[in-house]
Amino acid sequence: MPNRMSELTFIVRGDLRNMGWVVRTHGVMGEGAVGPRLAKGTRFPNEIGTSFDIKEDAEIACERWDEWYNNQPYFKKPKKNNMKYVA
């Protein structure tokens, strides 16, 4: 079973409409917008932002999104011990 944390990463792309930079998600299914669906029932941090004029600001936000996403409660569930003992 693949590690869920490695399925989604955050990347910086050029935003041609606004001549700036945008943070996007990249996963198994391709690229997508950063949006509230990532929160999965927790608070979505709008204050991080997704659109920037300076590439370095977008890269910093990308790291903050990655840190926020990988610290969500659904990644912190304890693993169950599924071993069965045979006597």
C-alpha positions as CSV (number, residue, x, y, z in Angstrom):
1,M,0.0,0.0,0.0
2,P,1.5,3.4,-1.0
3,N,2.3,6.0,1.5
4,R,-0.5,8.7,1.4
5,M,1.9,11.5,2.2
6,S,3.9,10.9,-0.9
7,E,0.8,10.9,-3.2
8,L,0.4,14.6,-3.2
9,T,3.0,17.3,-3.6
10,F,2.8,21.1,-4.1
11,I,4.5,22.7,-7.1
12,V,5.0,26.3,-8.4
13,R,3.9,27.1,-12.0
14,G,3.9,30.3,-14.0
15,D,0.5,32.0,-14.1
16,L,0.2,33.3,-17.6
17,R,-3.1,35.2,-17.1
18,N,-1.7,37.3,-14.2
19,M,2.0,37.2,-15.2
20,G,2.8,35.8,-11.8
21,W,3.2,32.5,-10.0
22,V,0.7,30.0,-8.7
23,V,0.9,27.0,-6.2
24,R,-0.7,23.9,-7.5
25,T,-1.0,20.3,-6.4
26,H,0.5,17.4,-8.2
27,G,-0.5,13.8,-7.5
28,V,-1.2,10.5,-9.1
29,M,-4.1,11.9,-11.1
30,G,-2.1,14.9,-12.4
31,E,-2.1,18.6,-11.5
32,G,-4.9,20.5,-9.8
33,A,-5.8,23.7,-8.0
34,V,-5.2,24.1,-4.3
35,G,-8.6,24.3,-2.7
36,P,-10.8,23.4,0.3
37,R,-11.2,19.8,-0.7
38,L,-7.6,19.2,0.6
39,A,-8.8,20.0,4.1
40,K,-11.1,16.9,4.4
41,G,-13.2,18.3,7.3
42,T,-10.4,20.4,8.9
43,R,-9.8,24.2,8.6
44,F,-8.5,25.3,5.2
45,P,-5.7,27.9,5.6
46,N,-6.7,30.6,3.2
47,E,-3.9,32.8,4.7
48,I,-1.1,30.8,3.0
49,G,-2.3,31.9,-0.5
50,T,-1.9,30.4,-3.9
51,S,-1.1,33.3,-6.3
52,F,2.0,35.4,-6.1
53,D,3.9,38.0,-8.0
54,I,7.4,36.8,-6.9
55,K,8.5,33.2,-7.5
56,E,10.4,33.0,-4.2
57,D,7.1,33.9,-2.3
58,A,5.3,31.1,-4.2
59,E,8.1,28.6,-3.3
60,I,7.8,29.6,0.4
61,A,4.0,29.1,0.2
62,C,4.6,25.8,-1.5
63,E,6.6,24.6,1.5
64,R,4.0,25.9,3.9
65,W,1.2,24.1,2.0
66,D,3.2,20.9,2.1
67,E,3.8,21.2,5.8
68,W,0.2,21.9,6.5
69,Y,-1.1,19.1,4.3
70,N,1.2,16.4,5.8
71,N,0.3,17.5,9.4
72,Q,-3.4,16.8,8.9
73,P,-5.1,14.5,11.5
74,Y,-6.0,11.8,8.9
75,F,-2.2,11.2,8.4
76,K,-1.7,10.8,12.2
77,K,-4.0,7.8,12.8
78,P,-2.2,5.1,14.7
79,K,-1.6,1.9,12.7
80,K,-3.5,-1.1,13.9
81,N,-1.7,-4.3,14.7
82,N,-3.4,-6.8,12.4
83,M,-1.2,-9.8,13.4
84,K,-3.1,-12.8,14.5
85,Y,-1.5,-15.3,16.9
86,V,-2.0,-18.9,16.3
87,A,-1.5,-21.2,19.3
